[in-house]
Amino acid sequence: MMSAATLTTTKLTRTCAGCSAKAEGEALLRVVRVDASTIAVDLNQRMVGRGAYVHPTAQCVQRAIRGGFARSFGENVTVSMPIFANQVVRGAHRKMQGLLLAAHRTRSLLVGADLVERRVSEDHNDLRIVLARDAGSIATSNWIQERVAKGRVMAWSTRHELGRWLGRSEVVVCATTDTRIGAALEGAYGLQITFEALERLEAQSV
Ligand SMILES: [Zn+2]
């Protein structure tokens, strides 16, 4: 049986500061006002402070920046899209790092091309693969390309950064067999991709 507490934490309806539509909190980004010129994007929805919510889309974030956040907080906040987008990108990066380490700790992380390729050849469709952005030739191998086509590959981080986290000199590819961690990884990766593009767009338009 679901307790009242469970219901309120997972199903609480929030209003998007961009489009004013209501949605479950999980579908929105939580934003906390730190001071008049600083907001913090709270990807884990745990930060103390008055929060506002916004859909993780260019249109809703832009509208929120132009006035929606000020209405939500009852006070002006000065924030630009590049700064907001950068916060999301960095937050998503930290979140993915945490998820990867959680998978490593719980022994649900396959590290290295040999292990991952073997598991892929056994046709594990749920496997979520993290491929270093500087992976090199492995990125064009057939077994990786097949997974890319199925939307199961996240091109993220670098071989040295992955290696540092996982206690090796470098890691080109790894994959989690934990479907819950895999889904959370995909969610954070989606945010990172969306907001990296927004950071670039803003930079070009200046
Ligand atoms: Zn919205």
Residues whose N, C-alpha, C, O or C-beta is under 5 A from the ligand:
A	BS01	ZN	C16 G18 C19 S20 H55 C60
